[in-house]
């Protein structure tokens, strides 16, 4: 796994992990939807793109399929 950016908050990583755990029943994981949920549940200095990269990295580490529909 790559080094995390200095502006990443451990709470964001925990929230991403929690959302991935909760969303595993919705496979494939809706990446853009998870980013939207993170934005609504917490304040993060990261861009949507940075959060998306974190979601993708954490989901791919778990071997989970993902979908990137941006509806």
N, C-alpha and C positions, 0 to 999 in steps of 0.2 A: 504494500500500500504506500502511496506517496505521502510526503510530508504535508501536513495541513497548512494552509495559509495562516499568517500571523493574525489576521482579522477574524478567523473563524472562532465561534463561541462553542464551548463544549455542550451547552444547552441545545444548540442547533443539531449537533451530531446525535445527541440523545433523542431529540424529537424525530429526526429522520429515521433512526433505528426503530423507534416505537411505531411510527407510521408504516414502515415497511413490514414490521411484524404484524400489525393489525390488517394491512392490506394484502397479505399473502393469500387470503381466501379470494381475492379479486384478480388473481393472475390472469393475464399478464399485468404487471404493475403499471398503472397510469402515471407516468413520470411527471407530466405537466400538472396533473391534478394534485399530486403530492406536494409539488412546489407551491401551488395555490393554498393548500391546507397549512403549510408551514408559515406562509405569509400572513394568514388569518389568525394563527394561534400564537405567534411570537414576533417580536421585533428582532430583525437581523440586519446587520450592516452589509451582508453579502448580497450580490446581485442575484437575480433569478437564475442566470446562467451558472453562477458558482454553486448555488444550491442544487441545481439540476445535475451538475457534475458530481456533487457529493452523493445524491440519490443514486445516480447511475453506478458510481463506483461501489457503493455499499450493497446495492442489489446484485451487481455482477459478481461481487465477492461471494455472495450467497448462492450464486448460480440461478437467479430468478429471471424469468422472461419479463421483458418490459415492452410497453407501447408508448409511442411519442406523439399521439394525437393531440394537437393543440386546438381544442374546440372552444 
